[in-house]
Amino acid sequence: MVYLRVFILTYFSYNGTKQLHEEMMDRVIKAPVNNFYDVTPLGHLLNRFSKDLSVIESTLVFEIGTGYVNFYNLLSVFAISVFVVPWILLIFPFVLTITVLLYRASISATKEMARIESVTRSPLLSFLSEVINGQ
């Protein structure tokens, strides 16, 4: 069962990465020169390509697999808890509400950290591409 899950996740990861790369290349190639290439540094382009594709290839596959396992673990624990202590169903809506509120509060901070990481990585990639090109 584990091998099947890993195979399916890897297969969809590969296809997703391939499709995303093709769409990104298509849009970059069709972008107007004066509005895009003159304004956007090469480091930003390299950062977007490398970061987005690496997230899909490695991080996303791992997170989906972990989420799959955690979901079924949570479902099992919940079912056993309800079977052993049925009154726990009264507490569940409150716990679920608190969990959703905490998630919503933390998602904006997570997005901001990802943006800051992207901004700090771009100059380094731009510098490396200039060094490689000999500029």
C-alpha positions as CSV (number, residue, x, y, z in Angstrom):
1,M,0.0,0.0,0.0
2,V,2.8,2.4,0.8
3,Y,4.6,1.7,-2.5
4,L,1.4,2.4,-4.4
5,R,0.9,5.7,-2.6
6,V,4.5,6.7,-3.2
7,F,4.2,5.8,-6.9
8,I,1.0,7.7,-7.4
9,L,2.3,10.8,-5.6
10,T,5.5,10.7,-7.6
11,Y,3.7,10.2,-10.9
12,F,1.4,13.2,-10.2
13,S,4.3,15.3,-9.0
14,Y,6.3,14.7,-12.1
15,N,3.3,15.5,-14.4
16,G,2.5,18.6,-12.3
17,T,6.0,19.8,-12.5
18,K,6.2,19.2,-16.2
19,Q,2.9,21.0,-16.8
20,L,3.9,24.0,-14.6
21,H,7.2,24.3,-16.3
22,E,5.7,24.3,-19.7
23,E,3.1,26.9,-18.7
24,M,5.7,29.1,-17.1
25,M,8.0,29.0,-20.1
26,D,5.1,29.7,-22.4
27,R,4.1,32.8,-20.5
28,V,7.7,34.0,-20.1
29,I,8.4,33.6,-23.8
30,K,5.2,35.4,-24.8
31,A,5.7,38.3,-22.3
32,P,6.2,41.7,-23.8
33,V,9.8,42.8,-23.8
34,N,9.3,46.4,-22.6
35,N,6.8,45.5,-19.8
36,F,8.4,42.4,-18.5
37,Y,12.1,41.8,-19.4
38,D,13.2,45.3,-18.9
39,V,11.5,45.5,-15.5
40,T,12.0,42.0,-14.1
41,P,15.5,41.1,-13.0
42,L,16.8,37.7,-14.1
43,G,17.2,36.7,-10.4
44,H,13.4,36.9,-9.9
45,L,12.8,34.7,-12.9
46,L,15.3,32.1,-11.8
47,N,13.9,32.2,-8.3
48,R,10.3,31.6,-9.4
49,F,11.3,28.8,-11.7
50,S,13.6,27.0,-9.2
51,K,11.5,27.6,-6.1
52,D,8.1,26.7,-7.6
53,L,9.4,23.6,-9.4
54,S,11.4,22.4,-6.4
55,V,8.3,22.8,-4.1
56,I,6.2,20.7,-6.3
57,E,8.9,18.0,-6.8
58,S,9.9,17.6,-3.2
59,T,8.0,19.4,-0.6
60,L,4.5,19.1,-1.9
61,V,4.8,15.4,-2.5
62,F,6.1,14.9,1.1
63,E,3.4,17.1,2.6
64,I,0.6,15.4,0.7
65,G,1.8,12.0,1.8
66,T,2.2,13.1,5.4
67,G,-1.3,14.8,5.3
68,Y,-2.8,11.6,4.0
69,V,-1.3,9.5,6.8
70,N,-2.2,12.1,9.4
71,F,-5.8,12.4,8.2
72,Y,-6.3,8.6,8.7
73,N,-4.5,8.7,12.0
74,L,-6.8,11.5,13.2
75,L,-9.9,9.7,11.9
76,S,-8.9,6.5,13.7
77,V,-8.2,8.3,17.0
78,F,-11.5,10.2,16.7
79,A,-13.5,7.0,16.0
80,I,-11.9,5.2,19.0
81,S,-12.4,8.2,21.3
82,V,-16.1,8.4,20.3
83,F,-16.5,4.6,20.8
84,V,-14.9,4.7,24.3
85,V,-16.2,8.1,25.5
86,P,-19.3,9.1,23.5
87,W,-19.8,12.4,25.2
88,I,-16.6,13.7,23.5
89,L,-18.9,14.5,20.6
90,L,-20.2,17.5,22.6
91,I,-16.7,19.0,22.9
92,F,-15.7,18.3,19.2
93,P,-17.4,21.4,17.6
94,F,-15.6,23.7,20.0
95,V,-12.2,22.2,19.4
96,L,-12.8,22.3,15.7
97,T,-13.7,25.9,15.8
98,I,-10.6,26.9,17.8
99,T,-8.4,24.9,15.4
100,V,-9.9,26.7,12.4
101,L,-9.5,30.1,14.0
102,L,-5.8,29.4,14.9
103,Y,-5.2,28.2,11.3
104,R,-6.7,31.3,9.8
105,A,-4.6,33.5,12.1
106,S,-1.3,31.7,11.2
107,I,-1.8,31.6,7.5
108,S,-1.1,35.3,6.9
109,A,2.2,35.0,8.8
110,T,3.2,32.0,6.7
111,K,2.5,33.8,3.5
112,E,4.5,36.8,4.7
113,M,7.5,34.6,5.6
114,A,7.4,33.0,2.1
115,R,7.4,36.4,0.5
116,I,10.3,37.6,2.5
117,E,12.3,34.4,1.6
118,S,11.6,35.0,-2.0
119,V,12.7,38.6,-1.9
120,T,15.9,37.8,-0.1
121,R,16.8,34.9,-2.5
122,S,16.3,36.9,-5.7
123,P,19.5,39.1,-5.5
124,L,21.7,36.1,-4.9
125,L,20.3,34.2,-7.9
126,S,20.7,37.3,-10.0
127,F,24.3,37.7,-8.9
128,L,25.0,34.0,-9.7
129,S,23.5,34.3,-13.1
130,E,25.6,37.4,-13.9
131,V,28.8,35.6,-12.7
132,I,28.0,32.6,-14.9
133,N,27.3,34.8,-17.9
134,G,30.5,36.8,-17.2
135,Q,28.9,40.2,-16.9
